[in-house]
């Protein structure tokens, strides 16, 4: 589809994950790329641990599972979503300290909304991936495989 290069994180490491308030530890691999200014994340689920990813595949099959946004204040943004009726379903803290939160907004297609802490390191990582996509010659599909 002309999207690339992908930055792959195999078996992403998390310090902690909760799903519906209970500890969980789904084994996922992630691949990130850009198409213009749109970040695309492919998620490969390796197990059947409780997670928003497992639920989506079981209920809907494969497809677009979430839309995400960077947050400068994840607490305030979470409160606003909760006040609007969204439900916090999953929270994760990666081994590198990146916090993410998935909210069920009641979308009829099951698509969740993800908040990602917009720390300087996260913003820099996304900017570097976007620049790599802008300069991509279409030859090397994977830029980083870790």
Secondary structure, 3 states (H helix, E strand, C coil): CCCCCEEEECCCCEEEEEECCEECCCCEEEEEEEECCEEEEEEEECCCCCCHHHHHHHHHCCCCCEEEEEECCHHHHHHHHHHCCCEEEEEEEECCCCEEEEEECCCCCCCEEEEEECCHHHHHHHHHHHHHHHHCCCCCCEEEEC
